[in-house]
Amino acid sequence: MASIADNLLTVHQRIDAACVTAGRAPSSVRLLAVSKTFGAQEVLAAHGAGQCAFGENYIQEGIEKITALGMQGTRTLSMPPLSPPLEWHCIGPIQSNKTKGVAQHFDWVQSLDRLKIAQRLNEQRPVNLPPLQVCIQVNVDGGANKSGVEPEHALELALALQELPALKLRGLMCIPEPADFAQTLEVMGKAKVLFDQLKAYPHKGKSLGLDTLSMGMTADLEAAIQAGSTMVRVGTAIFGKR
C-alpha cells in the first residue's frame, strides 16, 4: 500500500502534468489536502511530506483536529509546534450555531454562500487573529443538491463582504455535478468566466482583486486546471478511500 507521502507525490505529478497540458506554471495551482474523517496522525504524515494546507468538511471534527495539532495539543503528542504551520480551510456547509467555532479556529472558509453567515463570522472572529480568508461558494451548474449562491447573485454577496473588516474575500469555490471531461470543463469554464468578471469589478476605485478559484477534486482535477482553477481540493488520492 502506498504511503501518504507517495500519494502526495503522485498528486503533485498529476497537477504538474495538467498544468503543462494547459500551458500553465505548476506554481499557479495550490493543493488543498482534504483530511475529513482522517485523524491527526494522517495530517502529521502529510505535513511531514511537505503539505501544509488542509480542508475539513465537518466543523466539529475539524476543530478537534486543529486543537490536537495546535500549540496546546503538541504537549499531548509530545512534539514541538509544527513548522511551517498548518493552514486550515473549512470547506463544508456552515450552520448559524457553528459560526463561532469556525471563526475562532479556521484560517479559511471556502463554503460561504449567505450574508447572514458572513456577518456572524465577522462578528465572532477574534481580534487577535488576522482576517478570515473566504471564498464564495457558487452553484455554477444549478445542481439541486448543491450549496452555493446562484452565479447571478455572486457579485451582490462579494460587494457586501467588502464591508466586513474581519473577512477577506479571496475568490470563488464550486463543486460541479460529476460528469465526463468535456462537460466538466464546460461547467468549470463558466466558473472561470464569473471569477474573472468579479476579479476585475471596479469597487471604490479599484478592482476586487480576487486570486483564488477553488475547483477540482481527485476525479476531475485535470479538467479544473484546464479551466483555470488555482486550488484543487484532493482527499481520496492522498489519504485513501473513506
Buried (B, 14 or more C-beta within 10 A) or exposed (E): EEEBBEBBBEBBEBBBEBBEEBEBEBEBBBBBBBBBEBEBEBBBBBBEBEBBBBBBBBBEBBBBBBBBBBEEBBEEEEEEEBEEEBBBBBBBBBEEEBBBBBBBBBBBBBBBBBBEBBBBBBEBBEEEEEBBBBBBBBBBBEBEEBBBBEBEBBBEBBBEBEEBEBBBBBBBBBBBBEBEEEBBBBBBBBBBBBBEEBBEBEEEEEEBEBEBBBBBBBEBBBBBBBBBBBBBBBBEBBBEEE
